[in-house]
Amino acid sequence: MSKLKETRKAGYRTLGAIAIIAVSVYFGFTPLYTKVGGGVEGAVIGASFGAIFVIVLTMYLLNKQTEIEQESKKSEKVFEEKVELYKKMLESTREMLSDAKISSKETTELSFSMVELQMVGADETISAFSSVFDKINKTFNEKKGDPIDLEDGERVEILRGLSIFAQKCRVDLGIDESELKEEIFEKTFSEIAEAVKGKKDTTKYNFKEHKNLGKGRLVLAVITDYVQNNPNISFEELLKVFPPKPEFHGTLAIIAKADQIEEKVQARYFMKDKERITLSDAVVVVCNQWGIGNINPFLELCNKLDIKID
């Protein structure tokens, strides 16, 4: 049995003793005091009961203080362990992103870090890093060689997952009770992604008759074309084809009903009349927040749907 559990058990015993003494005094003290007739004997009995009660209460308070101190020491130690582990995991992935390579040695080290994380991390923190680890493993296994080279888009996707992981760590460590606001996170990550890229990404795309499309216009053209080829599609059906995913925009929907867009985020959607898309049961708009950090998952989705993009 741990020292903390022993202390708690002793505290419970003491608390029980206090309760017994209190009940005994309540029911037995008056008849006893009456029987001895007061005087010196009554004073001695009263003083004895008082002393016993004070001693037992002091024992309980000392046990409680010891329990609090042990809890505090444990929490402090766990906090230090978490900080060191989180820093180590971020450092390991930083090296991957810096040299744009992943080796089997690095994936093995991350495997052990994942095991350590399961020991001290919160569920949300474990889940967040699992997504990063899955992406790293998937990328490593899909390519030949050891180490394998990371493309800019892959680096940014991993970095996005790390940013989400860092937010979960922030909450888990009690630095703040909530994660960064969506607009702050997206703005910050966009700047980070451009820094990783090393220069502004101006890649243009061709889709059917549409030429030299930017990322946002490409997404709008793809979804518009899909609806035109499926004129009876409903809002829920369209969401199943282009589902919201954290790697796209976090909590910001790719497709949303036009009449449900809050004014504060309207600038982040294609809101003009000619840009709106009419479905069988709703009029929707498409998010325009696309960059190097989130376009690759969308292109992968299009590839699975056999949508050809050049």
Rosetta blueprint (number, residue, H / E / L):
1 M L
2 S L
3 K H
4 L H
5 K H
6 E H
7 T H
8 R H
9 K H
10 A H
11 G H
12 Y H
13 R H
14 T H
15 L H
16 G H
17 A H
18 I H
19 A H
20 I H
21 I H
22 A H
23 V H
24 S H
25 V H
26 Y H
27 F H
28 G H
29 F H
30 T H
31 P H
32 L H
33 Y H
34 T H
35 K H
36 V H
37 G L
38 G L
39 G H
40 V H
41 E H
42 G H
43 A H
44 V H
45 I H
46 G H
47 A H
48 S H
49 F H
50 G H
51 A H
52 I H
53 F H
54 V H
55 I H
56 V H
57 L H
58 T H
59 M H
60 Y H
61 L H
62 L H
63 N H
64 K H
65 Q H
66 T H
67 E H
68 I H
69 E H
70 Q H
71 E H
72 S H
73 K H
74 K H
75 S H
76 E H
77 K H
78 V H
79 F H
80 E H
81 E H
82 K H
83 V H
84 E H
85 L H
86 Y H
87 K H
88 K H
89 M H
90 L H
91 E H
92 S H
93 T H
94 R H
95 E H
96 M H
97 L H
98 S H
99 D H
100 A L
101 K E
102 I E
103 S L
104 S H
105 K H
106 E H
107 T H
108 T H
109 E H
110 L H
111 S H
112 F H
113 S H
114 M H
115 V H
116 E H
117 L H
118 Q H
119 M H
120 V H
121 G L
122 A L
123 D H
124 E H
125 T H
126 I H
127 S H
128 A H
129 F H
130 S H
131 S H
132 V H
133 F H
134 D H
135 K H
136 I H
137 N H
138 K H
139 T H
140 F H
141 N H
142 E H
143 K L
144 K L
145 G L
146 D L
147 P L
148 I E
149 D E
150 L L
151 E L
152 D H
153 G H
154 E H
155 R H
156 V H
157 E H
158 I H
159 L H
160 R H
161 G H
162 L H
163 S H
164 I H
165 F H
166 A H
167 Q H
168 K H
169 C H
170 R H
171 V H
172 D H
173 L L
174 G L
175 I L
176 D L
177 E L
178 S L
179 E L
180 L L
181 K L
182 E H
183 E H
184 I H
185 F H
186 E H
187 K H
188 T H
189 F H
190 S H
191 E H
192 I H
193 A H
194 E H
195 A H
196 V H
197 K H
198 G L
199 K L
200 K L
201 D L
202 T L
203 T L
204 K L
205 Y E
206 N E
207 F E
208 K L
209 E L
210 H E
211 K E
212 N E
213 L E
214 G L
215 K H
216 G H
217 R H
218 L H
219 V H
220 L H
221 A H
222 V H
223 I H
224 T H
225 D H
226 Y H
227 V H
228 Q H
229 N H
230 N L
231 P L
232 N L
233 I L
234 S L
235 F H
236 E H
237 E H
238 L H
239 L H
240 K H
241 V H
242 F L
243 P L
244 P L
245 K L
246 P H
247 E H
248 F H
249 H H
250 G L
251 T L
252 L L
253 A L
254 I L
255 I E
256 A E
257 K E
258 A H
259 D H
260 Q H
261 I L
262 E L
263 E H
264 K H
265 V H
266 Q H
267 A H
268 R H
269 Y E
270 F L
271 M L
272 K L
273 D H
274 K H
275 E H
276 R L
277 I E
278 T E
279 L L
280 S L
281 D L
282 A L
283 V E
284 V E
285 V E
286 V E
287 C E
288 N L
289 Q L
290 W L
291 G L
292 I L
293 G L
294 N L
295 I H
296 N H
297 P H
298 F H
299 L H
300 E H
301 L H
302 C H
303 N H
304 K H
305 L L
306 D L
307 I L
308 K L
309 I L
310 D L
